[in-house]
């Protein structure tokens, strides 16, 4: 599923001599291969998305650390754009806030600070992969205030 698409994209990147895309896809294929060996079976779609999201998070952290290095920043932004193209469209902050309120209402949870752990568990279970964890955390914090 993702592996076949990545291999096809890698061949296209090689033909186009797109070294950045080739590098990113090689990194993803390596991560998926490692996950496959770790699990001892083929990865599910969600597990593939988790690997891609992990790589994206690492690239964003590297971007934060490379302040002042314009050449590195441009390269990392290009890599982040490529990684994001393999993930489903992420929810906006407003959509996340609405979804969090809906999930809390359906679960019947009380919106107090002491219930934050239960709220986060319920919300992350439904929104994992659809929105960034920091955005979800901010929406929950805003609702609890």
Helices and strands as residue ranges (DSSP letters): H 2-16, H 19-39, H 45-65, H 70-85, H 93-107, G 113-115, H 116-127, H 133-144
